[in-house]
Every structure is written in C-alpha cells, then in structure tokens.
Amino acid sequence: MIEINVSGLSCPMPVVKAKEAMDKYPEQTIGVVMDSETAKENVSRMAQTKKYTVSVTDESDDRFTLLLTPPEK
C-alpha cells in the first residue's frame, strides 16, 4: 500500500496529489491521510469517477485516512 499525506493542503491540492499517486501506482491501494472534510469529499468523488473503491479508516481528531482501492482488472 502506498500512503500519502495531504494534511494542511487546501483544495485542489489533495485531489491533485491523490490523482498523481493513482496515476503512478495504478494497481496499488492508496492511503490518503487528510484533515479536511472538504478534501475527503473531493478526493472520494474523484476516485469514484475512476472506478476506485473508497473507504474511510482511522477517523479521529479531524483526521481521516481514505483507502483508495483500484478496480479489478
């Protein structure tokens, strides 16, 4: 699993960073650590348009980890 931390970044940077990781590691699950509800919604929406499965883990203290799982080939 690849993990990226986009905490403290304002939109659209969390989406850009997540997309870069998805493009670089298309067959890997990507954990995206963030601290913004807006970033969570935007990254989730972008990943779903690319057919990734999105799940939220480690939700605590205004921090979220999104797991972006690529579609089966």
Beta strands, then each sheet from edge to edge (+ up, - down):
strand 1: 2-5
strand 2: 30-34
strand 3: 53-60
strand 4: 63-69
sheet 1: 1+ 2+ 4- 3+
end
